[in-house]
Each structure stands twice: as structure tokens, then as C-alpha cells.
Amino acid sequence: MTGRPPAPSEPARPRTRAGASSLKDGGTIEPVREILWGSSAGVRKYETAEEVPSDMRQLVVKLLVVQADTEFASIQQHRPWLDRAPTLEDRWIESRIIADEARHGLQACRILRDFGEEGQRFIDELLAKKEGEHKLDAFNMKFDAWSDVGAFTCFVDRVGVYQLRAFQECSYGPLARAMPLMLSEEQLHLNFGASVLRRMVQDGSKYYGSKEEAQASIQKWYPRALDMFGHSNSDTSRRAIEYGLKRWTNEEARARYIEEVSGLVQSIGLTLPAPEFDRHVL
């Protein structure tokens, strides 16, 4: 009996390319030791500061400093609301958020220590910074109302999650291994922020504030959240991808973020301003 010959099997794709594709789409993969994207894809990850090429080293340090700075700044913003949050549960979650941010800042500083005197100098500067002295605008703004706490954790912390996801399985091993726990802890912040805004819309003064206050907080924090992704067509973001440190350009990450929060805000019963509204970084 004759029949059609079996089709030739498709050659398996290299693991590095498959892994990089999954991560680029926002998924996760089993941890691997090789670099998954960029010019050194397939090569073993850098595990010590001494191994990192000098130009890449500067970028790793810069990214770590910005990351740590946002964590410590967030502590300063949340701290006044430990005793002012409207419910006991809200106060408990505020304390957890502050503890998480402190641990994340410590984690970034531990990695910075690998870079010797240069890293320690940055750590000392980070710990000496006061409110209003931080790198990103969103972290120099006070929480004037409880709605600010909700909008900040819903929108600004969500940008932080996108930045952490961009580091997943990056080419610098110590940084890649820090991501899973940090991402897990950040999820609490996002859920809390959305819950605060939803309760303000649905319950109003029975909970705290009003729908109008919740909407005003979105107008205040959403533009600063979009700014946090950085400049479009940024050479730094392209170099970070080439070095295997990040997996999205600034504009790619911002577009994914806008798509995600658009559905979330609509489900709460609020609206987003146009992406260009009150922007400082384009």
C-alpha cells in the first residue's frame, strides 16, 4: 500500500531563540544560564562585575541606581500614610508595601556592591537622598490624598513591574535572579491600588473620598507613569537590548502598558486622559 510520504520534520529552534521570544511576548521561562537575546545570545551570562564589558558595566550600574532610587523614594512617599490610611487593612498593606520597597532597594544595592568602590559610592548617595531629590518626577511628588496612594500603586508601580519584567532572564545573572521575588511582591501593590480606586468609585464616602477624587488622581499620576518609560527612540534602551539587559524598547513597553491599563480603568468606571496629556518626557 502506498501513501504520501511523511512530511519532513521541522528542525527544532535553538532554545535561546524560543526563550527570548517567550519573554518578549511577556511570558516567563524556566531559568537558564545563557544569554537569550542581543549580540551575545547563546553565550553564558555574566556572573560577576569583573566579567562585564566596560561599556555594558556603565549601563548596568545606571539601571541599578535608578531602580534603587525609585524604591527608596517610594518609602518616603508612603510613610506618612501608615497612620492615615482609612481602614486597618489598608494600614497593614501600606506597611507591607513599605517593607517590600525597602527590600527591593536593599536587593539593588547588594548587586551594586559587586561593582566595588563605584557601586558603594552610589549606595551612599542613594541613602542620603531626601524627598524631592530623586531622579524621576513621579517620585518627587507627595501623596496629598488617599486617592494618590491608590493611583500611584495602580499606575506608577505598574510601570515598575514592566521595568522588572524587562530584566527577566537578562544577561547579568545576579540581576536576573533577583527578579522573580520582586515581581511577586509587586503584584500586591498593583492589586491594592486598583482596589482603592474601585472602592472610591463604588462606595464613595462610605469608604473614603469619591469618584471625582479618584478620577483627579488618574489625571495626576497617569502622565507621570507614561514618562517613566523614558524617551521614545532612546539610544540607551536600544543598547540595553543589544547587551541582553532589557527585552523591550521604551516605546514598546509603553504601548503594552497603555493597552493593559486602558481595560483596567474602564472596568473600574473611570477614564484615562490621552497619552500625550501633561507629558514631560516624550
Secondary structure, 3 states (H helix, E strand, C coil): CCCCCCCCCCCCCCHHHHHHHHHHCCCCCCCCCECCCCCCCCCECECCHHHCCHHHHHHHHHHHHHHHHHHHHHHHHHHHHHCCCCCHHHHHHHHHHHHHHHHHHHHHHHHHHHHHHHHHHHHHHHHHCCCCCCCCHHHHCCCCCHHHHHHHHHHHHHHHHHHHHHHCCCCEHHHHHHHHHHHHHHHHHHHHHHHHHHHHHHHHHHCCCCHHHHHHHHHHHHHHHHHCCCCCCCHHHHHHHHCCCCCCCHHHHHHHHHHHHHHHHHHHCCCCCCCCCCCCCC
